Amino acid sequence: MGLGLVAGLALALAACSGADGETAASADGVTDKRSETFAQVLMADPSLSIAAAAFERTGLMGALDGKASTTIFIPSNAAFEALDEQSRKLLEDPQNSAITAAVLRNHMVPGVLDIEAINKAITDAGGEAAIANFGGEVLTLTNEAGGLVVRNAAGQKATIPGRITIVGNGALIAIDAVLVDPTLLPTPPKL
């Protein structure tokens, strides 16, 4: 099976909000919050509070609210909590903000993605599609028995349960794991 580059995943999504401007989730799991910024959505969602704090701590939150379209494969709190204790502490330590920023950039891709476009790209590419992330690596997308899966270059994988939030200049796609190889994270010196 060849690995095809995903081009054309960035597309406009149909609006899901009502005429009164209230946010509504559609049957396909898309929530339209185009009138809000990444920061507003992340800070308001308690299931993403660890990611929100990491984006804030690293200074990436402000960069997200620029004009460029971005999609973030956003790990839930449960995903961060599933990391081993050493990795969690390292990523939560403000002194390691450069490392945390690198991990977060590896979850970010250009454009606005949705499940339909991802599925089409996977089909068009013969079963695997790939897209470069902001960290310079390639994320591979596949459709497996458990649903849509995103993998990093080191082989860590996360399932995409289908929860997407569209914001003013991008999308948040919830995932159930942090795409980081804990063995590649620096280990603190032993005292």
TAJOZI-V203411 format. One record per residue. D_LAST is the distance of its C-alpha to the last C-alpha in Angstrom with 1 decimal. Layout:
# TAJOZI-V203411
d_last=<D_LAST | D_LAST>
This chain:
# TAJOZI-V203411
d_last=<48.6 | 48.1 | 45.5 | 47.4 | 46.3 | 46.8 | 49.1 | 51.0 | 48.5 | 48.6 | 51.6 | 53.0 | 52.9 | 55.8 | 55.5 | 54.7 | 55.3 | 58.5 | 61.0 | 59.7 | 56.3 | 54.4 | 51.7 | 52.6 | 51.0 | 53.3 | 53.9 | 51.7 | 48.5 | 48.8 | 48.4 | 49.9 | 48.2 | 49.4 | 50.1 | 46.3 | 43.3 | 40.1 | 38.4 | 41.1 | 41.0 | 37.2 | 36.9 | 39.8 | 38.6 | 36.3 | 35.5 | 34.0 | 32.1 | 28.6 | 30.1 | 31.9 | 28.9 | 27.1 | 30.2 | 30.5 | 26.9 | 27.1 | 30.6 | 32.3 | 34.5 | 36.7 | 37.1 | 38.4 | 41.3 | 42.9 | 46.1 | 44.7 | 44.8 | 41.6 | 40.8 | 37.4 | 36.5 | 34.7 | 32.3 | 33.0 | 30.6 | 30.8 | 29.8 | 26.6 | 25.9 | 26.4 | 23.4 | 20.4 | 18.0 | 15.3 | 18.2 | 19.8 | 16.8 | 16.4 | 20.1 | 20.5 | 18.0 | 20.4 | 18.0 | 18.5 | 22.3 | 23.2 | 21.7 | 23.4 | 26.6 | 26.6 | 26.4 | 29.2 | 31.4 | 31.3 | 33.2 | 35.8 | 39.0 | 42.1 | 45.2 | 46.1 | 45.9 | 47.5 | 47.8 | 51.3 | 50.4 | 47.3 | 49.5 | 52.2 | 49.8 | 48.5 | 52.1 | 53.3 | 50.4 | 51.3 | 48.6 | 45.5 | 45.1 | 42.4 | 41.5 | 39.1 | 36.4 | 35.3 | 32.2 | 34.5 | 34.2 | 36.9 | 37.1 | 39.5 | 41.7 | 43.6 | 45.8 | 44.8 | 46.1 | 43.6 | 44.6 | 43.3 | 40.0 | 37.9 | 35.4 | 33.0 | 32.9 | 30.0 | 32.2 | 30.7 | 33.7 | 34.8 | 38.2 | 40.3 | 42.1 | 44.6 | 43.6 | 44.2 | 44.5 | 46.4 | 45.6 | 47.4 | 46.0 | 44.3 | 43.2 | 40.4 | 40.4 | 38.3 | 36.2 | 34.4 | 31.1 | 28.7 | 29.4 | 25.9 | 24.4 | 20.9 | 20.1 | 20.8 | 18.5 | 15.3 | 12.1 | 9.1 | 6.3 | 3.8 | 0.0>
